[in-house]
Amino acid sequence: MTVGMHLCRGNYRGQWFNEGSYDAIARDLFGQVPVDHWLLEYDTERAGTFEPLRHVPAGTGVVLGLVTTKSGELEDGEELLRRIEEASRLVPIENLSVSPQCGFASEVQGNPLTWNDQRRKLDLVVSTAQRVWG
C-alpha cells in the first residue's frame, strides 16, 4: 500500500480558502508524518517557494500541483518544466511528479472549467511528465 497526503487550500467553485507558504509547517509536517508521497499545491505564488521541500525525507515522493483547477487558462509548458527543474534542486527528480493542484471538483457544481479545459489541462500534465520522465 502507498500512502499519500494532499494539503488542500480549498477548491470550492474555483475559490480558495487559505494561502501562505509551507515554511511554517514543513519541518514538523514533512519530517514527522509518515507518508510515501506529498501532494502539494504550487499553482500560484500564494503557495510560496519550493524551499520547504528541503525538509522532505529522502525517498519520499512529492507531487507538484503546478496546474490550476480553478480557471480554464492553460499554463505554459515551458514554465512547468522550469518549475520542475527548480524543485529538483531540493528533491531528486526521480521522487518528483506533476499533477493538477487539486481535483477539478470538490462538490457537485465543480469549478468554472469546461470539459475541454479539463481535458487540455490533463493533456498538458501528461505531455509535461513525458518530457521530464520519458
C-alpha positions in Angstrom: 0.0 0.0 0.0 1.1 3.5 -0.8 0.0 6.4 1.4 -0.1 10.0 0.2 -1.4 13.2 1.7 -2.8 16.2 -0.1 -2.6 19.6 1.6 -5.6 21.4 0.3 -6.2 25.2 0.5 -9.8 25.0 -0.7 -11.3 24.2 -4.0 -15.0 25.3 -3.9 -16.3 26.6 -7.3 -12.9 27.9 -8.2 -12.3 29.7 -4.8 -9.6 29.0 -2.3 -9.8 29.4 1.5 -6.2 29.6 2.6 -2.8 30.9 1.5 0.7 31.0 2.6 3.9 29.1 2.1 4.7 25.7 3.6 7.6 27.2 5.5 5.9 27.3 8.9 4.8 23.7 8.9 7.4 21.9 6.6 9.9 20.7 9.2 7.3 19.2 11.5 4.9 18.0 8.8 7.3 16.5 6.3 9.6 15.2 9.0 7.0 13.6 11.3 4.1 12.4 9.2 5.0 9.1 7.7 3.6 9.1 4.1 5.1 7.9 0.9 4.0 10.9 -1.1 3.1 14.5 -0.5 0.6 16.1 -3.0 1.2 19.8 -2.8 -0.5 22.8 -4.3 2.0 25.0 -6.2 -0.2 26.5 -8.9 0.1 30.1 -7.7 2.5 32.3 -5.8 0.3 32.1 -2.7 2.0 28.7 -2.0 5.4 30.2 -1.6 8.7 28.8 -2.9 9.9 25.3 -3.2 12.4 25.9 -0.3 10.3 24.0 2.3 10.8 20.8 0.2 14.3 20.6 1.8 12.5 19.0 4.8 11.0 16.1 2.8 12.8 12.9 3.8 14.9 11.0 1.3 12.9 8.6 -0.7 9.6 10.4 -0.2 7.7 11.4 -3.3 6.4 14.9 -4.0 3.6 15.5 -6.4 3.9 19.1 -7.6 0.4 20.5 -8.2 1.5 23.0 -10.8 -1.6 23.1 -12.9 -4.5 25.0 -11.5 -8.1 23.6 -11.5 -9.6 27.0 -10.6 -9.6 28.5 -14.1 -9.5 27.4 -17.6 -6.4 29.3 -18.6 -3.8 26.8 -19.7 -0.4 27.0 -18.1 2.8 27.5 -20.2 4.5 24.1 -20.7 8.0 25.6 -20.7 7.2 27.3 -17.3 6.1 24.0 -15.9 9.4 22.4 -17.0 11.3 25.3 -15.4 9.5 24.9 -12.1 10.0 21.1 -12.0 13.7 21.7 -12.6 13.7 24.3 -9.7 12.0 21.8 -7.4 14.6 19.1 -8.4 17.3 21.1 -6.7 15.7 20.2 -3.4 14.1 16.8 -4.1 15.7 14.3 -6.6 13.9 14.3 -9.9 13.0 10.6 -9.6 11.0 11.5 -6.5 9.0 14.2 -8.2 5.9 14.1 -10.3 3.4 16.7 -11.7 -0.3 17.0 -11.5 -3.2 19.4 -11.2 -3.1 21.2 -7.8 -6.4 19.7 -6.7 -9.4 17.9 -8.1 -11.5 19.5 -10.8 -14.5 19.5 -8.4 -14.9 19.2 -4.7 -18.7 19.5 -4.9 -21.4 18.8 -7.4 -21.2 22.2 -9.2 -17.4 21.9 -9.6 -15.1 24.6 -10.7 -15.6 27.1 -13.6 -13.9 24.9 -16.2 -15.4 23.3 -19.2 -14.8 19.6 -20.0 -12.5 20.8 -22.8 -10.5 23.0 -20.3 -10.1 20.0 -18.0 -9.0 17.7 -20.9 -6.4 20.3 -22.1 -5.0 20.6 -18.6 -4.7 16.8 -18.2 -3.1 16.6 -21.7 -0.6 19.2 -20.5 0.2 17.2 -17.4 0.8 14.1 -19.4 2.9 15.8 -22.0 5.0 17.5 -19.3 5.5 14.3 -17.5 6.6 12.6 -20.7 9.1 15.4 -21.4 10.6 15.2 -17.9 10.5 11.4 -17.1 10.1 9.8 -20.5 
